[in-house]
Amino acid sequence: MSIFKQRTMAPNQLATLRELESKVSLGRVLWCKDSLVIMTGINPDAPLGTKLAFVSGGSGILLWHRSDNLAFAIVAGGAANIQPGEGVECKVKGILQVLDDTKGPITRKEYELMQAPAGESLYGAVVNYIGQPIAEIDTPANRAHIAKHKSEAAAAAALAAADASTSSGTASSSAAAAGPQRGGMMTSWEEEGGPDVAGSGLSGLGLERLKPLIKEQVAMKNREQITESLFTGVKGLDTLTPLGRGASLLVIGPSGSGKTSLALDAIQGCQLGSGMRCVLASTTLSAKDLEQRLKGLEAAGCLANTAVFFADPSAPLATKLATLMAAAAAGERVRDEGGHSLVVLDDLSSLSDTWDSLVLGLAELGQAKLREGLIKNEAGQDVTLNPATEQELVDYEGMLVSGAVAQRRGFFSVLFLRAAKLHAAFGGGSMTLLPLVPGRPASGTKAALDMSKYTTLSEEQKEKMRQVLEKKRAAEAALMALSVGPGELKTETVEEFISISDGQIVLEPPMRLANPSSSSSSSSSEAGPVAFSINPKLSITRIGSRAYSKALEQLAPQIRLDLAQAEDARKFAANQDDPVLRRYEARSQRIAAALQQQPGHPVPLQDLVVTLFAIQEGLADSVPAKDVPAFLEEGLKVLRNEQPELLADIARSKQLTAKSERGIVAVFSALLKQRESASDVSA
């Protein structure tokens, strides 16, 4: 390009830049509480995750556009200084000149997004959402990171002192005196406020790789159908609700049901022989409790492949939500580089509580604000509503729901839809979400039926149906009588999470193995309370059999069918001595016993395949239910010692061949004969 052209274009570019910068909207804070903000007047085209600057010097992150005029945000720094009425604006990174298909050459703003740490140095460490190590959590990996930082700081201080004595006032001396340089996200915080997180004051980890804290979902054209299994080693989960790479599977249960234990077992199990990257966001455990939990991962050698983001339970809602988002960002970095990651979010209550708090804030501002943005016209513009029309239904992803429900679902989906399996053209990586949900789903019990309309039924049949319905109504009444426990979400919210995710595994209060339940599968082989018990009726996956490995695809569906048949037999049996009921009860009891496992001991794929095959072939039918776990473990021990190649073949091929089946039958048949011989001798 000639000098003449450069000189004639530069003023035009500068004029365009000045013009666009002058159009950055100065918004106004309407409400601020618990580091959450409702504001009006900011740029409606700013993407979620855009950095915000408050007049008082605080910093924030754009969380949601409620309408063209209203927006929600979380405060990242200086929350104590932010007051209603003060100005706020989006930060612009630069101006882009692009070619639009219809409008031709146009200019648009590129907003500055808040970045989260996502680098390799996070793995093995426990950090807050800006990457600062948590000094209170004493793990070897964390100690190593902190010790390294301290040694670097000491070396920098010594260098600064040496430079100061020889070249006081030089640029090198000034740089050294400032200590180690902080990169990326750490230097983006305003010094006046600073990040409102409880950290160690140390420089951040993971800053060599950054990802947006809040990111738009992957476009459908860039996704691939979920067809790969993510084996977790949790027998109940892998059998009843298989987890596919790129899926989002909820873990639902009341307080004390073992959700965290199941998730940590999944982290440990998915790394068996694979080294999969895992990310854990903890917002419900204290530092001491989390440290204790992580010792199990460390002992299993899994902590080095696990990044842990921590927020204290007493932290503001904004900090907890940012912790969940930061964990998702770390998992996305692995996915976008062609790898596979599992992200555990413990738990989702902060997501729901954030929305509820912001909606309550709108209510405090008046009913007009509460109705604003609920419905848009065909042109995408907000429609003004009144009390008579505020419940008008809108089409949201093929469903007719109220505007308020559509807004809430959209907000929740920002986190859920970050899970994805990328197309091979984009690396083929995946990020799988395992969010924990404290609460109970709906039981599925229906209202009473009018029996008079069933004219073709005999009186005996009608009476039998009445008894069944009475049992269902009693169960529903018992469930409704249970009050929502501390920290648990309402059933309505739990159901909304279920409708957005790819499936759920539902946990029940702990049970004892001395009397195995026929309606749920348990996760411990020790006497006394177990870590968690799974409700097979309410636990489903929408991915289907595609998430099974080949071997489990042959076996697991029949296990679920057997449990469902036992459930139906209990409902419709004429009496407890019904032979059909007794047969199904015996089978379901042995399935429940077979799916028991010790907490902290995930099983490899080959062990689960052998277990399910033995149960399905009836090899444990003559064994009392309470003895089934020991019987199966004895058979696995024989296979490990005498036929290790059989187990190795299943692990390698992930298939169950006819030769392997014959070997399994031979081993367990021999054990049954030994039991019979021992029984005859004792008799």
Number of C-alpha atoms within 10 A of each C-alpha: 5 6 7 8 9 10 10 10 10 11 11 11 13 11 11 15 17 12 11 16 14 10 10 15 16 18 21 21 22 18 20 22 20 16 20 26 27 25 26 24 17 24 19 15 11 19 20 23 23 27 26 24 20 24 15 17 17 24 28 27 26 24 22 20 24 22 21 18 16 23 22 23 24 27 30 26 25 22 25 15 13 24 18 14 14 15 21 25 22 24 18 18 13 13 17 12 12 11 11 10 7 6 7 9 10 10 15 13 19 15 20 18 24 25 24 28 32 29 19 18 18 29 24 21 28 34 28 28 29 26 28 26 27 25 18 14 21 17 19 14 17 21 18 13 19 20 12 12 17 14 11 14 19 14 15 18 17 14 16 20 15 14 18 17 10 10 11 14 11 11 10 14 19 14 13 21 18 12 16 16 11 14 15 18 18 21 10 15 18 16 13 13 17 17 23 18 20 15 21 15 11 17 20 25 27 24 23 14 16 18 22 23 26 25 22 13 14 14 9 11 8 14 19 18 16 19 17 17 19 25 25 26 26 31 28 28 25 23 25 21 26 32 31 30 26 30 31 29 29 28 29 27 26 22 19 15 23 22 28 22 16 26 22 21 22 26 29 29 25 23 22 19 8 8 16 20 26 29 26 27 29 26 27 22 18 16 21 11 11 18 16 14 16 20 16 17 19 18 9 16 15 24 26 18 22 28 27 28 30 32 28 17 16 12 15 19 24 24 29 31 24 26 28 29 24 27 28 33 26 32 30 28 24 22 26 17 13 18 17 24 29 31 29 30 26 25 24 23 22 23 18 19 15 19 18 13 16 19 18 13 20 20 14 12 14 11 12 13 16 19 23 23 21 23 26 16 8 7 6 9 12 16 14 14 17 12 9 7 11 17 17 14 17 18 12 15 9 7 10 13 16 17 22 21 17 20 21 17 17 17 18 18 15 17 20 23 19 24 28 28 29 26 17 12 9 15 14 19 24 31 30 28 30 25 26 23 27 27 26 25 23 13 14 9 14 10 10 11 11 8 12 9 8 11 9 9 13 10 10 9 11 16 13 15 16 16 13 15 18 13 13 19 16 12 14 17 12 10 13 13 9 9 9 16 13 10 13 17 20 16 17 13 18 23 14 15 24 19 12 17 21 22 24 28 24 27 28 21 16 18 22 16 21 15 12 20 19 20 21 22 30 30 29 24 22 16 11 12 15 22 24 28 30 27 19 23 16 16 19 20 22 15 20 18 20 17 24 26 21 15 21 24 18 16 20 23 15 14 19 18 11 18 24 17 17 23 19 13 19 21 17 13 16 11 10 11 9 12 11 13 22 16 12 21 22 16 24 27 23 26 30 26 30 30 25 24 23 16 19 20 17 23 19 19 25 22 20 24 24 25 24 23 21 21 19 18 11 14 18 24 15 11 15 14 23 17 14 23 24 13 20 22 14 15 21 23 14 15 20 15 9 11 16 13 13 19 22 13 15 19 17 10 13 18 18 22 14 9 9 18 15 10 15 23 18 12 17 21 16 12 18 18 11 12 14 13 12 11 10 9 8 7 6
